[in-house]
């Protein structure tokens, strides 16, 4: 073999190896990106499913109206009935609710008063948007304590809205001038009274056409009238995706979010009807 033939063979081999490496690198990058997206979607779906299952039980009180006839007051044994508050905090950035899981007549035990929210250090302005673009969403599981665990990872934003039956007709309230559109509202000032609604153009869809932060309700609504909860979760990948620019605007409850970065996101939304209204 001459020197020229050897050099040609080496050049061809180097080019072939470069092509093989480039193909492998592209495939590996594609696999990694797909895995990041799958992990993000699974993380958000699992969290939303868990939240819906728990929220549905708000106000559950197995000792309510149980028919015991000793110490009756107004036909109801108040001592046996127990006290379960149900909805406690109904803000846009967090939700707190309770139920009597062990049937002992109160909602003070572990896993009976639940709070979903970012830690204050991750959402200093309490708008439901992680200050750094992504943080753990926590589930607090005892009233008046700091006991909590991470419910979902790399959540960019969370939001809650509430539908209600304030007139007591057994149906979710709608707008007087749009009788087929359910009113989804939230408590904007932390007093546990619904005071703003989201669907400002009253077209039945909460989207970018609606005003940021919604609009004021004509009349405020007490949290005892709530019959349904709507949840939004905006999750992002753990790391940026090479070559990806997120240019979509996401509507997460009362907030409109336009990231403009290299993370890929998914927005999940779910509605929960409450099984135990009035308990």
ChimeraX attribute file (.defattr): number of C-alpha atoms within 10 A of each C-alpha:
attribute: neighborCount
match mode: 1-to-1
recipient: residues
	/A:1	5
	/A:2	6
	/A:3	8
	/A:4	9
	/A:5	10
	/A:6	11
	/A:7	11
	/A:8	11
	/A:9	12
	/A:10	12
	/A:11	12
	/A:12	12
	/A:13	12
	/A:14	12
	/A:15	12
	/A:16	12
	/A:17	12
	/A:18	12
	/A:19	12
	/A:20	12
	/A:21	12
	/A:22	12
	/A:23	12
	/A:24	12
	/A:25	12
	/A:26	12
	/A:27	12
	/A:28	12
	/A:29	14
	/A:30	14
	/A:31	12
	/A:32	13
	/A:33	18
	/A:34	13
	/A:35	13
	/A:36	18
	/A:37	22
	/A:38	13
	/A:39	16
	/A:40	23
	/A:41	19
	/A:42	12
	/A:43	19
	/A:44	24
	/A:45	19
	/A:46	12
	/A:47	17
	/A:48	20
	/A:49	11
	/A:50	12
	/A:51	18
	/A:52	18
	/A:53	11
	/A:54	17
	/A:55	24
	/A:56	18
	/A:57	21
	/A:58	29
	/A:59	24
	/A:60	24
	/A:61	28
	/A:62	18
	/A:63	22
	/A:64	20
	/A:65	15
	/A:66	13
	/A:67	13
	/A:68	16
	/A:69	11
	/A:70	12
	/A:71	12
	/A:72	13
	/A:73	10
	/A:74	7
	/A:75	12
	/A:76	17
	/A:77	19
	/A:78	18
	/A:79	15
	/A:80	19
	/A:81	20
	/A:82	20
	/A:83	20
	/A:84	25
	/A:85	20
	/A:86	27
	/A:87	22
	/A:88	17
	/A:89	19
	/A:90	26
	/A:91	25
	/A:92	28
	/A:93	26
	/A:94	18
	/A:95	21
	/A:96	21
	/A:97	23
	/A:98	29
	/A:99	30
	/A:100	26
	/A:101	19
	/A:102	14
	/A:103	14
	/A:104	16
	/A:105	19
	/A:106	19
	/A:107	27
	/A:108	19
	/A:109	16
	/A:110	14
	/A:111	19
	/A:112	24
	/A:113	25
	/A:114	25
	/A:115	21
	/A:116	23
	/A:117	24
	/A:118	27
	/A:119	18
	/A:120	11
	/A:121	11
	/A:122	19
	/A:123	19
	/A:124	13
	/A:125	11
	/A:126	18
	/A:127	19
	/A:128	27
	/A:129	24
	/A:130	24
	/A:131	18
	/A:132	9
	/A:133	17
	/A:134	19
	/A:135	24
	/A:136	18
	/A:137	25
	/A:138	18
	/A:139	22
	/A:140	23
	/A:141	22
	/A:142	19
	/A:143	19
	/A:144	9
	/A:145	8
	/A:146	9
	/A:147	13
	/A:148	15
	/A:149	12
	/A:150	16
	/A:151	20
	/A:152	21
	/A:153	20
	/A:154	21
	/A:155	28
	/A:156	27
	/A:157	30
	/A:158	27
	/A:159	26
	/A:160	27
	/A:161	28
	/A:162	26
	/A:163	26
	/A:164	25
	/A:165	19
	/A:166	18
	/A:167	10
	/A:168	10
	/A:169	8
	/A:170	10
	/A:171	13
	/A:172	19
	/A:173	22
	/A:174	17
	/A:175	11
	/A:176	8
	/A:177	8
	/A:178	13
	/A:179	11
	/A:180	13
	/A:181	17
	/A:182	20
	/A:183	24
	/A:184	26
	/A:185	32
	/A:186	32
	/A:187	24
	/A:188	21
	/A:189	12
	/A:190	13
	/A:191	13
	/A:192	18
	/A:193	20
	/A:194	29
	/A:195	21
	/A:196	26
	/A:197	25
	/A:198	26
	/A:199	26
	/A:200	21
	/A:201	15
	/A:202	19
	/A:203	14
	/A:204	14
	/A:205	14
	/A:206	19
	/A:207	21
	/A:208	16
	/A:209	12
	/A:210	20
	/A:211	17
	/A:212	18
	/A:213	18
	/A:214	22
	/A:215	17
	/A:216	16
	/A:217	15
	/A:218	9
	/A:219	8
	/A:220	15
	/A:221	20
	/A:222	15
	/A:223	22
	/A:224	18
	/A:225	21
	/A:226	25
	/A:227	24
	/A:228	20
	/A:229	23
	/A:230	18
	/A:231	21
	/A:232	19
	/A:233	25
	/A:234	23
	/A:235	28
	/A:236	28
	/A:237	25
	/A:238	18
	/A:239	13
	/A:240	16
	/A:241	20
	/A:242	12
	/A:243	7
	/A:244	12
	/A:245	14
	/A:246	15
	/A:247	12
	/A:248	11
	/A:249	13
	/A:250	18
	/A:251	21
	/A:252	28
	/A:253	30
	/A:254	29
	/A:255	24
	/A:256	16
	/A:257	17
	/A:258	12
	/A:259	17
	/A:260	12
	/A:261	13
	/A:262	17
	/A:263	20
	/A:264	22
	/A:265	21
	/A:266	17
	/A:267	19
	/A:268	16
	/A:269	16
	/A:270	14
	/A:271	17
	/A:272	19
	/A:273	17
	/A:274	19
	/A:275	15
	/A:276	15
	/A:277	18
	/A:278	16
	/A:279	20
